[in-house]
Amino acid sequence: MAEMTTIREEDLIESVADALQYISYFHPMDYIRALGEAYKAEAGPAAKDAIAQILTNSRMCAEGHRPICQDTGIVNVFVKWGQDCRLESDKSLQEVVDEGVRRAYLDPDNKLRASVLADPAFTRRNTKDNTPCVLHVEMVKGSKVSVDVAAKGGGSENKSKFKMMNPSDSIVDWVLEMLPQMGAGWCPPGMLGIGIGGTAEHCMLLAKQALMEPIDMAQLKLRGPQTDIEALRIEIFDKVNALGIGAQGLGGLSTILDVKIMDAPCHAAGKPVAMIPNCAATRHAHFTLDGSGPAFLEAPKLDEWPDVHWTPDVAAKRVNLDTLTAEDVQSWKQGDRLLLNGRMLTGRDAAHKRIADMLAKGEELPVDFKGRVIYYVGPVDPVREEVVGPAGPTTATRMDKFSDTMLNLGLLASVGKAERGVAATESIAKHKSAYLMAVGGAAYLVSRAIKQSKVVGFADLGMEAIYEFTVEDMPVTVAVDSTGQNVHQLAPLVWKKKIADEGLLPA
Ligand SMILES: O=C(O)C[C@H](O)C(=O)O
């Protein structure tokens, strides 16, 4: 019988914690290289600007060791446990890995955001240390433990899709039907993980596991496909990018940087297919333990980042939020670039729900929204000299159902990311309001514009509390103007046509 390898509890905890800290501020270099190429090729000006913000943000995070995105994710861990290994611990594997998560998320030098809520259907209580993680364990041959650690953002996870197809249905057609429905809340450009086969739950797992693979679409296209799966990856990649959705849904050439597919045998009666997107804050790392101590992940070199340094557009208009009027808001046109200055309120899912509940009961709100602008955000707590940690926008679409309620309170405009739906766009036009878009995945860069921050309501909601931020030159784009012109509806259509008419995508 093979000798057992002992995996010390502390080695696993330390390795998980280090890997989570590492991925919070270092993008995988395959993503950065592919995004750098996408930046060079991008013809859509708004999409190019968004990619420049994401690349600049990425380098700032690598330098400053602060999170790429305010959504520091729910932790997914995939363990392949060699059957000749034993865990030296009186805790369960889940408890040990969760201890690593806790240590990473509470690290005082780079505190990460606690986004995990217990009791999801009812009280939705924040567990305060981002535990528990979602742990998948596979027993394999050998005397090593191989671990993939990922921190999955909520915006991209929300767009996951699954279908039990009939055996003869087309996977490509389904993907092309789903992508426009997924909008921009998953923060493109990113990756698509696709699972084919297995059973319902196994298929979803395959799609998620596929996202752990490195981006290699450029190399694959260069050498040509050698399997049916590789040919399918290329077909989906080209056809999705031809949709013209582009970075942040602003219309352009790069919606995805790669498609990864994993498959497994399935029942003759069906063809399960799952698709999970990964956002611009793609975060995952791999390490192996062999009993000799904790794993070490080497830091990437800063000169590996593309030479892209975003600065605000010279044509951007400065806006004073402290003196903003309804007439100012009505002068903005979709696509205008603005630099926001002055005080704004914040609020996201839990605050909106509580506001609606309080209004229904006739209770007084802690803040007056009349004449104010709201930013949909849940920031990371500050460290050292920061007034706030990374504070990029959350998906505005989730706030659509509260649009009329908030605008009836006299709100002048909102700031978030991704598209507004038809009803919310109509409500914005009816109130002659506007919706402004900041770039998802540029959270640290955005936070540099925030000069003061204080909680002004619902403090018990933690990162979902209502804050008042004082901002200087915070970059946003008018995504829905007061006439209801909606960038996210218009731009992808324009770019889809342009791509088709002018053959803009490389072969
Ligand atoms: O939770 C957040 O801050 C953002 C979320 O990941 C989203 O994309 O909507």
The ligand as a MOL file (V3000), in Angstrom:
LIG
                    3D

  0  0  0     0  0            999 V3000
M  V30 BEGIN CTAB
M  V30 COUNTS 9 8 0 0 0
M  V30 BEGIN ATOM
M  V30 1 O -22.2920 43.0460 -5.8790 0
M  V30 2 C -21.7920 43.9160 -6.6100 0
M  V30 3 O -21.1610 44.8680 -6.1500 0
M  V30 4 C -21.9280 43.8710 -8.0910 0
M  V30 5 C -22.4860 42.6260 -8.6440 0
M  V30 6 O -21.4460 41.7100 -8.8700 0
M  V30 7 C -23.0950 42.9180 -9.9760 0
M  V30 8 O -22.3850 42.7210 -10.9680 0
M  V30 9 O -24.2260 43.3400 -10.0560 0
M  V30 END ATOM
M  V30 BEGIN BOND
M  V30 1 2 1 2
M  V30 2 1 2 3
M  V30 3 1 2 4
M  V30 4 1 4 5
M  V30 5 1 5 6
M  V30 6 1 5 7
M  V30 7 2 7 8
M  V30 8 1 7 9
M  V30 END BOND
M  V30 END CTAB
M  END
